[in-house]
Amino acid sequence: MKKISGLEPVLFYVFLALLLVPVWSVDFFVTGDGPCHFHNSKILLDWWHNTNRSFYDPFYYLNTSFNPNLLYYLITAPLLGFLSPTLVEKIFFSLYVLGFGLGFRFLISQINFKAKFISSLGLLFCYHNLLMKGFINNSLSFVVWFWVVGWWWKKRDDFSTGILISHSLLLLLLYSAHPIGLIFGIMMIGSMMLGLLVYESRHKGVKEGRLLFFRRLRNLFITALPTLVLFAEYMLRSDMSGDTTVHHVKDSFDYIIHLYSLVTLQSSENVLALFTSITCISVFLAAVILRVKQKGLVPADGLVLFNMLVMLCIIFPPNSISGGLEISFRMAVIPFVALLFWASTANFPLWSQLTAQCIAIGIGIGFMAIRLPVHIKASEYAKEIYSCKPYINDPATLFVLNYDWEGKTPDGKSIANRAWLFNHVDCYLGTDKSLIISDNYEAHFPYFPMIVRWNTNMYTQTDKDGINFDNRPPRADILNFNRRTGENIDYVLMISYREEFKDNPYTQEIFAQLDQAYTKIYTSQFERAVLYKRKE
C-alpha cells in the first residue's frame, strides 16, 4: 500500500516536467501579445540604463505609477540585461509552469494533505487560452494567487510581525500581477475566513470562534491595507469603460462546461477539453458524496462560499475591471479551479486517486500531442520573421504590415486555427535592439509601463480616412508620417504578404509608397518576411 501511495508524487512531478517540453523544444514560445510585452521589457531595460533615451523620448514616456500588469516586466527586464531573449523567454515560461503547478499543489496540500493527487488535475489548467493569447500578467496572477492563499492558510494563526509582513508583501506581489488574481485571491481568503468562523464556533465555542475571526480579520486588513490603498487609487484614475459585448448566461455556461478555455491552438483539442471537464466534475461530485458520508464540517468549508461567489460572477460578470475588458473570458478557468479546491476537502480512496491522476496525465499527453507540432511551426514562423534582425540598424523605427495574424506554413496551411499567435510576432525584433515598432499596442493603455505620445503615435499618424495598418489588409499613409510628426519611419516590414492581396486598393497604395521612398533589402527563406529600408 505504501509503494502504491508513493506513486502519487512521482506521477505529479513527471507530469509537471512534461509541461516544460513545449517551452524547451522550440526557439520561440509564441503567444499572441507575448512578444509585444517582451519588447517593452527591452524598452524598460534601456530606460533604466539610459540607453538610447533620446531616441525613445519623442515616442514614449515612462508610466511612473505602481499599477498592476508590472510583474512580467519585473521578471524579464533584468534577465534581458545579461541573457539572450530566447533564453529569457524560456526561463520566464518555465517559472510560470513551475509556479503554477507547484503553487496549485502547495495550496491543495494546505487544505488537505491527503488530497494532493488533485494537483495533477490542476496541471491540466496550466496552458489555457488566456495564456496563449498573451494575457501574460493575467495568467501570472493565478500563480501568485495560489501561493498567497496557501501561505495565508498555512500561517493563519501565526500573528507574529514577520508573518504579517510576509502576508503584506505577498499581497503587493499579487497586486503587481493583475486585478483578476488579486480580487479572487482576496475573495477566497475572505470565504475561508468565514468558513473558519462557523467551524470554530461549533468546535471551540461561539466566543472563541468570534475572537479568532476578528483577530484574523484585523490582521488581514492591516496586511492588505497597502494593497487596498494602491488598488483603490488605481481604480479611481483608471478608465472604467466597460466591455460592450452582450453577456448571455447560457453561452457562458456552455463555454465553461465544454471548457473551451483549454482549447488553445487547434479545434481538435475540443474533445480533450470536454474530457477534462467531465473528469473534474466527476471528482467534484465524488467529493460531495464522500463529504456527505463523512458528515460534519472541515476548516476549509468556506470554499463552498467561494464557489458560490465564483458562479455569481459568471452569471453577473463585472462589466470591466479598470478597462481590462473580456472579463467573462478572463474568468473561464476559475470555476473549475474553485471546484477542485473544495473537492480537496474530501478524503478519497487510494484507487480513485491513482485513477484520477492517470486520467489527468493521459489527457495531458493528448493535449501535448496536438499542441507541440503547432508550437514547433509557430517557432519556425517566428524564426523566419526574426531573421530580419541583422538588416535592421540599432536604434531604428520599424513599421509593420502584417497580412495574416493566424499564420500560414510555407505550403499555405493554417498553423493555429483557434488563436491569433502572430499578431505581434514582429516584436521579437525589439527584444535585443532599441526599436520603435508600430504595433506596440500596449503603449496605448495606461496600466502598462510605457505610454505612447499622441503626436508620434504610428496608429493614428499613419491612418488614412480612419483606416490604419491594423486593418486586414493593412492601409497606411507612410509617406506623410514625417510631415505629421517630424520623425522618420526607417524600415517597413511586410509579414505574410500573398499575391491574393495585390489587387486590393490598399495594397496598391502601400506598394506605390514603398516604390517611391523605400528599397527592398531582405526577403526571408519562405517570403513570409520582406524588409524595406528608407532611401537616404
C-alpha positions in Angstrom: 0.0 0.0 0.0 2.8 2.4 0.8 4.5 1.7 -2.5 1.3 2.5 -4.3 0.7 5.7 -2.4 4.3 6.7 -3.1 3.4 6.8 -6.8 1.4 10.0 -6.4 4.3 12.5 -6.1 6.2 10.6 -8.8 3.3 10.9 -11.2 2.8 14.6 -10.4 6.4 15.6 -10.9 6.7 13.6 -14.2 3.6 15.3 -15.4 5.0 18.7 -14.4 8.2 18.0 -16.2 6.3 17.1 -19.3 4.7 20.5 -19.3 8.1 22.1 -19.7 8.7 20.2 -23.0 6.8 22.8 -25.2 8.9 25.6 -23.8 12.3 24.0 -24.2 11.7 22.2 -27.5 11.4 25.4 -29.5 13.4 28.6 -30.1 10.4 30.9 -29.6 7.4 30.0 -27.4 5.0 32.2 -29.4 1.9 33.7 -27.7 -0.4 36.4 -29.2 0.5 39.5 -27.2 3.6 37.9 -25.6 6.2 39.3 -28.0 4.8 42.9 -27.5 5.2 42.6 -23.7 8.7 41.2 -24.2 9.6 44.1 -26.5 8.5 46.5 -23.8 10.8 44.8 -21.3 13.7 45.7 -23.5 12.5 49.3 -23.7 12.3 49.4 -19.9 15.8 47.9 -19.6 17.1 50.6 -22.0 15.3 53.3 -20.0 16.8 52.0 -16.7 20.3 52.0 -18.2 19.8 55.3 -20.0 20.4 53.6 -23.3 19.1 55.5 -26.4 16.8 57.6 -24.2 17.0 60.5 -26.7 15.8 58.1 -29.4 12.8 56.8 -27.3 11.8 60.2 -25.9 9.8 61.5 -29.0 7.7 58.3 -28.9 7.2 57.2 -25.3 7.2 58.3 -21.8 7.5 56.2 -18.6 4.4 55.4 -16.6 5.6 56.1 -13.0 2.5 54.8 -11.3 2.7 51.4 -9.4 0.0 49.6 -11.4 -1.0 46.0 -11.9 0.4 44.4 -15.0 4.0 45.0 -13.8 5.2 41.6 -12.6 6.1 40.2 -16.0 8.4 43.1 -16.7 10.0 42.9 -13.2 11.0 39.4 -14.1 12.0 39.6 -17.7 13.6 43.1 -18.0 16.5 42.4 -15.5 17.2 39.0 -17.2 17.5 40.6 -20.6 20.4 42.6 -19.2 22.7 39.5 -19.4 20.8 36.7 -21.2 19.6 36.2 -24.8 15.9 36.9 -25.5 15.2 33.3 -26.4 16.7 32.1 -23.1 14.9 34.7 -21.1 11.6 33.7 -22.7 12.3 30.0 -21.8 13.2 30.9 -18.2 10.0 33.0 -17.8 7.6 30.4 -19.1 9.5 27.7 -17.1 9.0 29.8 -14.0 5.3 30.2 -14.9 4.8 26.5 -15.4 6.6 25.5 -12.2 5.0 28.3 -10.3 1.5 27.3 -11.4 2.0 23.6 -10.8 3.8 23.8 -7.5 1.6 26.7 -6.3 -1.6 24.7 -7.0 -0.1 21.7 -5.2 1.0 23.8 -2.3 -2.5 25.3 -1.8 -4.1 21.8 -2.1 -1.7 20.4 0.4 -2.5 23.1 2.9 -6.2 22.4 2.5 -5.9 18.7 2.8 -2.5 16.9 2.6 -4.2 13.6 1.7 -5.8 15.1 -1.4 -2.6 16.2 -3.2 -3.4 14.0 -6.1 -5.8 16.7 -7.2 -2.9 18.9 -8.1 -2.3 16.6 -11.1 -5.7 17.6 -12.3 -4.8 21.3 -11.7 -1.8 20.9 -14.1 -4.3 20.5 -17.0 -5.2 24.2 -16.5 -1.6 25.4 -16.7 -1.8 26.1 -20.5 -5.1 27.9 -21.4 -6.5 30.2 -24.0 -5.8 33.2 -21.8 -2.0 32.4 -21.8 -1.8 31.6 -25.5 -3.5 34.9 -26.4 -0.6 36.5 -24.5 -2.5 37.8 -21.5 0.7 37.1 -19.5 0.2 39.2 -16.4 -3.4 37.9 -16.0 -2.1 34.3 -16.2 0.7 35.1 -13.9 -1.7 36.4 -11.3 -3.2 32.9 -11.0 0.2 31.6 -10.0 0.7 34.2 -7.3 -2.9 33.8 -6.1 -2.3 30.1 -5.3 0.9 30.8 -3.3 -0.6 33.8 -1.4 -3.7 31.9 -0.3 -1.8 28.8 0.5 0.7 30.8 2.6 -2.1 32.7 4.4 -4.0 29.4 5.2 -0.8 27.8 6.5 0.1 30.8 8.7 -3.5 32.0 9.5 -2.9 31.6 13.3 0.6 33.0 13.3 0.2 36.6 14.3 3.9 37.4 14.6 5.3 40.6 13.0 7.4 38.7 10.5 4.5 36.7 9.2 2.3 39.8 8.9 5.0 41.5 6.9 5.3 38.4 4.6 1.5 38.5 4.1 1.6 42.1 3.1 4.5 41.7 0.7 2.8 38.7 -1.0 -0.4 40.7 -1.5 1.6 43.5 -3.0 3.2 41.0 -5.3 -0.3 39.7 -6.3 -1.4 43.3 -7.0 1.6 43.8 -9.2 0.5 41.0 -11.5 -3.2 41.6 -12.3 -6.5 42.7 -10.7 -8.2 39.3 -11.5 -5.9 37.3 -9.3 -6.0 39.9 -6.6 -9.8 40.0 -6.5 -10.3 36.3 -6.5 -7.4 35.7 -4.1 -8.9 38.1 -1.5 -12.4 36.7 -2.2 -11.0 33.2 -1.5 -9.3 34.3 1.8 -12.4 36.0 2.9 -14.6 33.0 2.2 -12.2 30.6 4.0 -12.1 33.0 7.0 -15.9 32.9 7.2 -15.8 29.1 7.0 -13.4 29.0 9.9 -15.8 31.2 11.9 -18.6 28.6 11.5 -16.3 25.6 12.0 -14.6 27.0 15.1 -17.8 28.3 16.6 -19.1 24.8 16.6 -15.9 23.1 17.8 -14.4 25.7 20.2 -17.5 27.7 21.2 -19.0 30.8 19.7 -16.9 33.2 21.8 -13.6 31.6 20.9 -14.7 31.4 17.2 -15.6 35.1 17.1 -12.4 36.1 18.9 -10.2 34.2 16.3 -12.3 35.5 13.4 -12.0 39.2 14.4 -8.3 38.7 15.2 -7.7 37.2 11.7 -9.9 39.9 10.1 -7.9 42.7 11.8 -4.6 41.3 10.8 -5.8 40.7 7.2 -7.0 44.3 7.0 -3.6 45.6 8.3 -1.6 43.4 5.9 -3.8 44.1 2.9 -4.1 47.9 3.6 -1.2 49.0 1.4 -2.5 46.8 -1.5 -6.1 48.1 -1.0 -5.0 51.7 -1.0 -2.9 51.2 -4.2 -5.8 49.3 -5.8 -8.4 51.9 -4.9 -6.1 54.7 -6.2 -5.6 52.7 -9.4 -9.3 52.2 -9.9 -10.1 55.9 -9.3 -7.7 57.1 -12.0 -8.4 54.3 -14.5 -10.7 54.2 -17.5 -13.7 52.4 -16.3 -15.4 52.0 -19.7 -16.8 48.5 -19.8 -16.9 45.7 -22.3 -19.7 46.3 -24.8 -20.1 42.6 -25.5 -23.6 41.4 -24.7 -23.4 38.8 -21.9 -25.5 35.6 -22.3 -25.6 33.4 -19.2 -26.4 30.3 -21.3 -23.4 30.9 -23.6 -21.1 31.5 -20.6 -22.1 28.1 -19.0 -21.8 26.4 -22.4 -18.2 27.8 -22.7 -17.4 26.7 -19.2 -18.9 23.2 -19.3 -17.1 22.4 -22.5 -14.0 24.0 -21.1 -13.3 25.9 -24.3 -10.7 27.9 -22.3 -8.4 24.9 -22.7 -8.8 24.8 -26.4 -5.7 26.9 -27.0 -4.4 26.3 -30.6 -6.4 23.7 -32.6 -10.1 22.9 -32.6 -9.1 19.2 -32.3 -8.4 20.0 -28.6 -12.2 20.2 -28.1 -12.6 16.5 -27.2 -9.8 16.6 -24.6 -11.2 19.8 -23.1 -14.5 18.1 -22.7 -12.9 15.0 -21.1 -11.1 17.4 -18.7 -14.4 19.0 -17.8 -16.1 15.6 -17.2 -13.1 14.4 -15.1 -13.1 17.5 -12.9 -16.9 17.5 -12.4 -16.7 13.7 -11.6 -14.1 14.3 -8.9 -16.2 17.2 -7.5 -19.3 15.0 -7.4 -17.4 12.2 -5.8 -16.1 14.7 -3.2 -19.7 15.7 -2.5 -20.7 12.1 -1.9 -17.6 11.4 0.3 -18.3 14.6 2.4 -21.9 13.6 2.9 -20.8 10.2 4.2 -18.1 11.8 6.3 -20.6 14.2 7.9 -19.6 17.3 9.7 -17.7 20.4 8.7 -14.0 20.8 8.0 -12.0 24.0 8.4 -11.8 24.8 4.7 -15.5 24.6 4.0 -15.6 28.3 3.4 -14.6 27.2 -0.1 -18.3 26.4 -0.6 -19.0 30.2 -0.3 -16.1 30.9 -2.6 -17.6 28.6 -5.3 -20.9 30.3 -4.9 -19.3 33.7 -5.4 -17.4 32.5 -8.5 -20.6 31.2 -10.0 -22.3 34.5 -9.2 -19.5 36.3 -11.1 -20.1 34.0 -14.1 -23.9 34.8 -14.0 -23.4 38.6 -13.4 -19.9 39.4 -14.6 -18.5 42.8 -13.8 -18.6 45.0 -16.9 -15.0 46.0 -16.6 -12.1 45.8 -14.2 -10.3 49.1 -14.8 -10.6 48.8 -18.5 -9.4 45.2 -18.6 -12.4 44.1 -20.7 -13.3 40.5 -21.7 -14.0 39.7 -18.0 -16.0 36.5 -18.7 -13.2 35.2 -20.9 -10.6 36.0 -18.2 -12.6 34.1 -15.6 -13.3 31.0 -17.6 -10.7 28.8 -15.9 -11.6 29.9 -12.4 -14.9 27.9 -11.8 -13.0 24.6 -12.3 -10.1 25.7 -10.1 -12.6 26.6 -7.4 -14.3 23.2 -7.7 -11.1 21.3 -7.4 -10.0 23.4 -4.3 -13.2 22.4 -2.5 -13.0 18.8 -3.7 -9.7 18.5 -1.9 -11.5 18.8 1.4 -12.6 15.2 0.9 -10.6 12.0 1.7 -10.6 9.9 -1.5 -9.8 6.1 -1.6 -6.3 5.4 -2.9 -7.6 3.6 -6.1 -9.6 6.7 -7.1 -6.7 9.0 -6.5 -4.4 6.9 -8.8 -7.2 6.6 -11.4 -7.8 10.4 -11.5 -4.0 11.0 -11.8 -3.6 8.6 -14.6 -6.6 10.1 -16.5 -5.2 13.6 -16.0 -1.8 12.5 -17.3 -3.4 10.8 -20.3 -5.4 13.9 -21.1 -2.2 16.0 -20.7 -0.3 13.8 -23.1 -3.2 14.1 -25.6 -3.1 17.9 -25.4 0.7 17.8 -25.9 0.4 15.6 -29.0 -1.8 18.2 -30.5 -0.1 21.3 -29.3 3.6 20.5 -29.7 3.6 20.4 -33.5 1.8 23.8 -33.5 4.4 25.3 -31.1 7.2 24.0 -33.4 5.6 25.5 -36.5 4.9 28.8 -34.7 8.5 28.9 -33.6 9.7 28.3 -37.2 7.5 31.2 -38.3 8.9 33.5 -35.6 12.4 32.5 -36.5 11.8 33.5 -40.1 10.5 36.9 -39.0 13.4 37.3 -36.6 15.9 36.6 -39.5 15.4 40.2 -40.5 17.3 41.3 -37.4 20.8 41.6 -38.9 19.5 44.0 -41.6 18.0 46.5 -39.1 20.1 49.2 -37.5 20.1 49.9 -33.8 18.3 52.1 -32.9 15.6 52.4 -35.6 11.9 52.8 -36.2 10.0 49.8 -37.7 6.6 50.0 -39.4 4.9 46.6 -39.7 2.3 45.5 -42.3 1.0 42.1 -41.1 -1.3 40.4 -43.6 -2.1 37.3 -41.6 -2.4 37.1 -37.7 -3.3 33.4 -37.8 -0.1 32.4 -39.6 0.5 30.0 -42.5 3.1 27.3 -43.1 5.3 27.6 -46.2 2.9 25.4 -48.1 -0.1 27.7 -47.1 -1.7 25.7 -44.3 -3.0 27.3 -41.2 -0.7 27.0 -38.2 -3.3 27.5 -35.4 -7.0 27.8 -36.1 -8.1 28.7 -32.5 -5.7 31.5 -31.7 -4.1 34.6 -33.3 -0.5 33.7 -32.4 1.2 36.1 -34.8 -0.4 39.5 -34.4 2.7 40.8 -32.6 5.4 38.3 -33.7 7.4 41.2 -35.2 8.0 42.5 -31.7 10.6 39.8 -31.1 12.9 42.0 -33.3 12.7 44.6 -30.5 13.9 42.3 -27.7 17.6 42.9 -28.2 17.7 46.1 -30.3 16.3 49.5 -29.5 13.4 49.7 -31.8 10.2 51.7 -32.0 7.7 49.2 -33.5 4.4 50.4 -34.9 2.2 47.7 -33.4 3.3 48.2 -29.8 -0.3 48.2 -28.8 0.2 48.1 -25.1 1.7 51.6 -25.0 -1.8 52.8 -25.6 -3.1 51.5 -22.3 -2.4 53.4 -19.0 -1.8 50.3 -16.9 1.4 49.3 -18.9 4.9 50.7 -18.1 5.4 52.7 -21.4 2.9 55.2 -22.7 2.9 56.4 -26.3 3.0 60.1 -27.2 -0.1 61.0 -29.2 1.8 63.2 -31.7 4.1 60.3 -32.8 1.6 57.5 -32.4 2.0 55.3 -35.5 -1.5 54.0 -35.3 -3.1 57.4 -35.6 -0.4 59.3 -37.5 -0.3 56.8 -40.4 -4.1 56.2 -40.8 -5.9 57.2 -43.9 -9.6 58.0 -43.8 -9.8 56.4 -40.3 -8.3 53.1 -41.5 -4.8 52.0 -40.4 -2.4 49.1 -40.5 -4.5 47.0 -38.1 -7.0 46.6 -41.0 -6.9 43.4 -43.0 -5.4 44.0 -45.5 -3.4 46.9 -43.9 -3.7 50.5 -45.0 -1.2 53.2 -44.1 -0.1 56.7 -45.1 3.6 56.1 -44.6 5.0 59.0 -46.6 3.3 61.7 -44.6 4.4 60.4 -41.2 7.4 62.6 -41.2 5.4 65.7 -42.2 2.9 64.9 -39.4 5.4 64.1 -36.7 8.9 65.2 -37.6 10.1 61.6 -37.2 11.1 59.1 -39.8 10.0 55.5 -40.5 13.3 53.8 -41.1 12.1 50.3 -42.1 8.9 48.8 -43.3 8.4 45.0 -42.7 5.7 43.1 -44.7 4.7 39.9 -43.0 2.9 37.0 -44.7 2.1 39.1 -47.8 0.5 36.9 -50.5 -0.4 37.6 -54.2 -4.1 37.4 -53.3 -3.8 40.9 -51.8 -2.2 42.5 -54.8 -5.4 43.9 -56.4 -6.7 45.4 -53.3 -6.5 49.3 -53.5 -4.9 49.5 -50.0 -2.2 47.2 -51.1 -1.6 49.2 -54.3 -1.3 52.3 -52.2 1.3 50.6 -50.0 3.4 49.5 -52.9 3.3 52.9 -54.5 4.7 54.4 -51.4 7.4 51.8 -51.0 8.5 52.2 -54.6 8.8 55.9 -54.1 10.7 56.1 -50.7 12.0 52.6 -49.8 14.3 49.9 -51.1 13.8 46.2 -50.6 16.8 44.9 -48.7 15.8 41.4 -47.5 13.4 38.6 -48.2 13.2 35.6 -45.9 13.5 32.0 -47.0 9.8 31.4 -47.5 9.0 35.0 -48.2 6.9 35.4 -45.0 9.1 38.4 -44.1 10.1 41.2 -46.6 12.1 44.1 -45.3 12.3 47.6 -46.8 14.7 50.4 -45.9 14.1 54.1 -46.3 16.0 55.7 -49.1 18.6 58.3 -47.9 
